[in-house]
Amino acid sequence: MEKVHRGILIIILALAIAAAPAAATVYFSSSAPGIITKGDQFTITGTGAVNGTIGIWIIGRDHFESLTTSPDRQGNFTVTMKPSATAEYSSGQYVILCQDPGRNGILEIEGGTDVNGNLVVMNRGKIVSRLGSRQELGGNIRMITEQIQSASTVYSVDDSIQGDFFFVAMPKIYFNDIIPASGLQLPDQTAGERIVITGTTNIGPQNVLKTEIWTVDPPEIVSEKSIPILAGDSMNTWSWDLEAPGLPPGDYNLTVMWENSRDARISGTFTVKHPASPIASPIKPVDTALPPQDDITFPVFVASSLIVLAIVLYYAGKE
């Protein structure tokens, strides 16, 4: 009897496992950790999608979008959101929802609108949750996510929906070293030396930044080039450099910009100075003993005395 009960238990577990949805695992690339920059491309990828067509929901401030993608034979899928699409995003919190259709291969939960144009969640065409107007989505992203996920847990629905939250931000470029309380004044540079100016940005590393260097007076362009964006831990980084001998003395303006957005640019000024003149070291007096001099005082005295004596003897002999 015990063996029979054990066999029944195994069968029940097997049926339960067979009935459970095989959810895909989703990942997405972002401009910087947890951030997608407005106007920047990003990619959603997933694995383990063995049940057929995958649903992708993207929801944020006044943005509600759902689309589908077909995985390959290994269950991998990729969806790329182009810059033209993300340029329409508003700044704020967003969520990506990945919807696996479950064993029956049917996406039962779907988004739509009611007769008044308000957003709704439907189960095979039947409204099960009302989300309100598109303009009211902004501050309710997490609550809306819970409503959509809850719709997939009702009886007879085997869809599986998982979400990843992120923020959409305006593209920004920053300098690392700004002289405090100077506006956008960069540290001075030295003529004849290499110049390196660095900064950070929330623009993705698949992009490049354009740079221009100008003289301040008169305003004439000196150099322009493109520089890469490097992935960072919290912010991505960039670096502009000019090998020695750098620039001649004068005032200069450096502009760094992203051509995909008029808002993504920054300009800073710096001064190139003459190299500092070397300071002459003071000459210390050297205490050097003078070579000993011959003392001729005594010989001169003796010679003079003999001359005087000779004169006296000469005149004494005449007398």
Secondary structure by P-SEA (a helix, b strand, c coil): caaaaaaaaaaaaaaaaaaccbbbbbbbbccccccccccbbbbbbbccccccbbbbbbbcccbbbbbcccccccccbbbbbcccccccccccbbbbbbbbbcccccccccccccccccccccccccccccccccccccccaaaaaaaaaaaaacccccbbbbbbbbbbbcbbbbbcccccccccccccccccbbbbbcccccccccbbbbbbbbbcccccccccbbbbbbbcccccbbbbbbcccccccccbbbbbbbccccccbbbbbbbbbccccccccccccccccccccccaaaaaaaaaaaaaaaaaaaaaaac
